[in-house]
Amino acid sequence: KIFDLYYWEEILQQEGDGGKVVVCRPKGKDGKDGKDGQDDEAEEKNGRASFRFVMKIKSKEALRQDMHEEQFVRAQLRLLNLKAPPGVIQLQE
């Protein structure tokens, strides 16, 4: 689940027409601290710099209710199979 992979403290949008929107970072390898092995001194100096991803979260149930689940799966498969143009970061798992 997404909660096992990412950590967030700041919620930009709690509810609405697209689900929750959060500022997040990947969790550490141990799944606990959320720092992913980053330097503590740099973390203190930069404050929230490690929170560099914005993620929109919508539950599968909400997709089913809106009848968008199949459309979402097709769109994800299409996006994952596109060749990334120069300068675009590759998929991070």
Beta strands, then each sheet from edge to edge (+ up, - down):
strand 1: 6-13
strand 2: 20-26
strand 3: 53-57
sheet 1: 1+ 2- 3+
end
